Amino acid sequence: MRSKTKMIHGGITRDEQTGAVSVPIYQVSTYKQDGVGNFRGYEYSRTGNPTRHALETVIADLENGSRGFAFGSGMAAISTVMMLLDAGDHVVLTDDVYGGSYRLMTKVLNRFNLDHTFVDTSNIATVEHAIKPNTKALYVETPTNPLLKITDIKKMSEIAQKHNLLLIVDNTFATPYWQQPLDLGADIVLHSATKYIGGHSDVVAGLVAVKSDELADRIHFLQNSVGAVLGPQDSWLLMRGIKTLALRMEATESNTQKIVEFLQGHEKVTTVFYPGLPAHPGHEIAKSQSGGFGGMISFDVGSGERAEEVLKRVNYFTLAESLGAVESLISLPAKMTHASIPAERRAELGITDGLIRISVGIEDSEDLIEDLAQALR
Ligand SMILES: *Cc1c(COP(=O)(O)O)cnc(C)c1O
């Protein structure tokens, strides 16, 4: 089955009992047992729920994994995966990971003596250099936010194998429609399904998929022990989102390319960051490991004041955090998503005050371009 078909026919797609073509929302916490310890596949909804299970099978299918897991948010998924590690272990992470992941490592898991090093994973040498005797995992986000840096997942998996590390990839920006990290050698792929997978700005959720049965058992044990599971209603919403994921990703890609072209030719825009541009340092790798370049663009308008003026004037771009929805969103990373990162570190990463980030939606591209044009003017 090809990717687009999997989004419709993958996983569990209907109710065997009634023939309903949409999996019912099993709004239930517990299940009648036929005898003590003799249950029909489900005993308690933290451990397993039929609606969540249907979603978990479809994400496993889409990522070419063996099993999937659904969580109450992307951060719940990431936190649970990090529980695979022990106190005293060390993790090497992409330096411009999602702000929440940065906060989890530096303000929460550090208290449990889980050590970390942030490096530019787009540079292989720095990754090898950061590995210590107690390093147990490599955590990669590609493309990154907001500068859209690209990491070579295959090269990371070679390093991981050589040093016996778990390779964890946050695939939120690319989605399984464009990029399948498990096929490139990752052990664990995870998502903030709040973004493209849900796609309609109406649900907060996280998803994980793995290939190996051993890892699947360990993650299921943690999912049940930690308990940060996704509810049945939200699981259903994600399944509905997945049905149009391919269409939405294609529409976003096409709009994004037109907007990139417009921004590149604009006199008030100093730099455009987009992996689809041949001049982007990660362009060739992005082309080789991903079917598309995604719907995120960052561009610099020279100063914080100018950037705020643009944000004030746009009509079709909603000023909001988050990304990956049908509606276009606009934000100022330095003052919004990355405000919790110290100014010094932001400067190191290249997140300037004049940097605007847009998440391109599926509106008419001409309206989006006209809107940006009037706002920049
Ligand atoms: C949003 C996001 C997260 C966190 O997900 P939540 O659903 O907000 O908890 C993690 N990684 C990336 C890349 C994100 O964009």
The ligand as an ORCA input file, in Angstrom:
! r2SCAN-3c Opt
* xyz 0 1
  C       4.848     21.577     19.108
  C       6.047     20.725     19.041
  C       6.364     19.827     20.075
  C       5.526     19.735     21.337
  O       4.272     19.229     21.070
  P       2.934     19.599     21.920
  O       1.888     18.845     21.202
  O       2.773     21.086     21.851
  O       3.171     19.126     23.307
  C       7.467     19.023     19.916
  N       8.239     19.092     18.829
  C       7.978     19.949     17.820
  C       8.880     19.991     16.628
  C       6.890     20.805     17.892
  O       6.638     21.663     16.896
*
